[in-house]
């Protein structure tokens, strides 16, 4: 399934076979999650599995993704699978197959959404607890940026607070990858948490002269001047 041609076969099988017949493929993906997710073509197979798996097979797949999340977010290909998972809202489009096979589709949808959100919270907690190291790396910094764009306000506020408590904002702001996390967190704080935006700006002002020397540093300085009407 990680082969250039074989992955197309697997994805077609996942698309057209009934869920109970796909369970074997998805179980294999789950058991070999790192090997599959880190492969250029395996990553797309994993995304398809996230969409079409059901029941305990689906739950186990999500657990495996979270269990190996620190390995996956730093990988050039696997990080896209993580981003796909956190961006997925489990809407009616990708649940049609599930809902057509249960008597109470509304309840099935609600349970699926509830479980996915619980798993996402676990994933967010792991990433938040490692936010500095992950922000300094290319692919995992992309995942953190994605979280700021799709997570709800409370999650974003927790992430920003962790950044503030680290007292390493200047280090991130001067990093070729961490600066993007600083930029998106400043933008987010300006919209939803003015006091956090002010605190971030105060910390970053300590390295303002160094920020003036880089293009991304000057962008950060500009975002430090953003102010919500609520400030």
C-alpha positions in Angstrom: 0.0 0.0 0.0 3.0 2.3 0.1 3.9 1.4 -3.5 3.5 4.0 -6.2 0.9 1.8 -7.9 -0.3 -0.4 -5.1 -1.6 2.5 -3.1 -4.1 3.2 -5.8 -5.4 -0.3 -5.6 -5.8 -0.2 -1.8 -7.6 3.2 -2.0 -10.0 1.8 -4.6 -10.7 -1.2 -2.4 -11.4 1.1 0.6 -13.7 3.2 -1.6 -15.9 0.4 -3.0 -15.7 -2.5 -0.5 -18.1 -2.6 2.4 -16.5 -1.5 5.7 -16.3 -4.9 7.2 -14.2 -6.1 4.3 -11.9 -3.1 4.6 -11.2 -3.8 8.2 -8.3 -6.0 7.5 -6.5 -3.3 5.4 -7.2 -0.7 8.0 -6.0 -2.9 10.8 -2.7 -3.5 9.0 -2.3 0.3 8.5 -3.0 0.8 12.2 -0.4 -1.8 13.3 2.2 -0.3 10.9 1.2 3.3 11.4 4.6 4.9 11.3 5.8 2.9 8.3 2.7 3.7 6.4 2.3 7.4 7.4 6.0 8.1 6.6 5.8 6.9 3.1 4.8 9.4 0.3 2.0 7.2 -0.9 1.2 5.5 2.4 0.3 8.9 3.8 -2.6 9.2 1.4 -3.8 5.7 2.2 -3.9 6.6 5.9 -6.0 9.6 5.2 -8.5 7.4 3.3 -8.5 5.0 6.2 -9.4 7.8 8.6 -12.4 8.6 6.4 -13.8 5.1 5.8 -13.0 3.1 8.9 -15.8 2.3 11.4 -16.3 1.1 14.9 -13.5 -0.4 16.9 -11.2 -0.5 13.9 -11.6 3.3 13.4 -11.1 3.9 17.1 -7.9 1.9 17.2 -6.6 3.7 14.2 -7.1 7.1 15.9 -5.5 5.8 19.1 -2.4 4.7 17.1 -2.2 8.1 15.4 -2.2 9.8 18.8 0.2 7.3 20.4 2.8 7.9 17.7 2.0 11.6 17.1 5.4 12.9 18.2 7.1 10.7 15.6 4.5 11.6 12.9 4.4 15.4 13.2 8.1 15.8 12.5 8.0 13.7 9.3 7.8 15.2 5.8 4.8 13.1 4.8 3.2 11.9 8.1 2.6 15.4 9.2 0.1 15.8 6.5 -1.9 12.9 7.9 -1.9 14.6 11.3 -3.1 17.8 9.7 -5.8 15.9 7.8 -7.0 14.4 11.1 -7.2 17.6 13.0 -8.9 19.4 10.1 -11.6 16.7 9.6 -14.9 17.8 11.1 -16.5 14.4 10.6 -19.3 16.1 8.6 -22.2 14.5 6.7 -20.1 14.1 3.5 -17.6 11.7 4.9 -20.2 10.0 7.2 -22.8 9.2 4.6 -21.6 5.6 4.3 -21.7 5.2 8.1 -25.1 6.8 8.5 -26.8 4.8 5.8 -26.0 1.5 7.7 -27.3 2.4 11.1 -30.8 2.8 12.4 -30.1 6.0 14.3 -27.9 8.1 12.1 -28.1 11.2 14.2 -26.9 9.2 17.3 -24.1 7.5 15.2 -22.9 10.8 13.9 -22.9 12.3 17.4 -21.0 9.4 18.9 -18.4 9.5 16.1 -17.9 13.2 16.5 -17.7 12.9 20.3 -15.0 10.2 20.1 -13.0 12.1 17.4 -13.0 15.2 19.5 -11.8 13.4 22.6 -8.9 11.9 20.6 -8.1 15.4 19.2 -7.9 16.7 22.7 -5.4 14.1 23.6 -3.4 15.0 20.5 -3.5 18.7 21.3 -2.3 18.0 24.8 0.7 16.1 23.6 1.6 18.7 21.0 1.0 21.6 23.5 3.3 19.9 26.1 6.1 19.8 23.4 5.2 23.0 21.7 8.6 24.7 21.8 10.6 21.8 20.4 8.0 21.1 17.7 7.8 24.8 16.8 11.5 24.8 16.0 11.1 22.0 13.5 9.9 22.5 9.9 7.1 20.0 9.6 5.8 20.0 13.1 5.6 23.8 13.0 3.2 23.4 10.1 1.0 21.2 12.3 0.9 23.8 15.0 0.0 26.5 12.5 -2.9 24.2 11.4 -4.1 23.8 15.0 -4.4 27.6 15.4 -6.5 27.7 12.2 -8.9 24.9 13.1 -9.1 24.5 16.8 -11.6 26.3 19.0 -10.7 29.4 21.0 -10.1 27.6 24.3 -7.5 25.3 22.7 -5.8 28.2 21.1 -5.7 30.2 24.3 -4.1 27.2 26.1 -1.5 26.9 23.4 -0.7 30.7 23.6 -0.5 30.5 27.4 2.0 27.6 27.1 4.1 29.7 24.7 4.0 32.6 27.1 4.9 30.5 30.2 7.9 29.1 28.3 9.6 32.5 28.2 11.2 31.4 24.9 9.1 33.5 22.5 12.2 35.4 21.3 14.0 32.1 20.5 10.9 31.1 18.4 10.6 34.4 16.8 14.2 34.3 15.6 13.9 30.7 14.3 13.3 30.1 10.5 10.4 27.8 11.5 9.3 29.0 14.9 8.6 32.4 13.6 5.6 31.2 11.8 4.1 29.8 15.0 4.7 33.2 16.7 3.1 35.0 13.8 -0.1 32.8 13.8 -0.3 33.0 17.6 0.0 36.8 17.5 -2.8 36.9 14.9 -5.0 34.6 16.9 -4.4 36.4 20.2 -5.2 39.7 18.7 -8.6 38.3 17.7 -9.6 36.2 20.7 -7.3 37.1 23.7 -6.1 40.7 23.7 -4.4 40.4 27.1 -2.3 37.5 25.8 -1.4 39.5 22.7 -0.2 42.3 25.0 1.9 39.9 27.0 3.4 38.3 23.9 4.3 41.7 22.6 6.0 42.7 25.8 8.1 39.5 25.8 9.0 39.9 22.1 10.0 43.6 22.6 13.0 42.3 24.4 14.5 41.1 21.1 13.0 43.8 18.8 16.4 45.0 17.6 17.2 41.4 16.4 13.8 41.1 14.8 14.5 44.2 12.8 17.3 42.4 11.0 15.1 39.7 9.3 12.1 39.8 7.0 10.1 37.5 9.2 11.2 39.4 12.2 9.8 42.6 10.8 6.5 40.8 10.1 6.4 39.8 13.7 7.0 43.4 14.8 4.1 44.5 12.7 1.8 41.9 14.2 2.9 43.0 17.7 1.2 46.3 17.0 -2.1 44.7 16.2 -4.7 45.5 18.7 -8.2 44.2 19.2 -10.9 46.7 19.9 -11.3 45.0 23.2 -7.8 45.9 24.5 
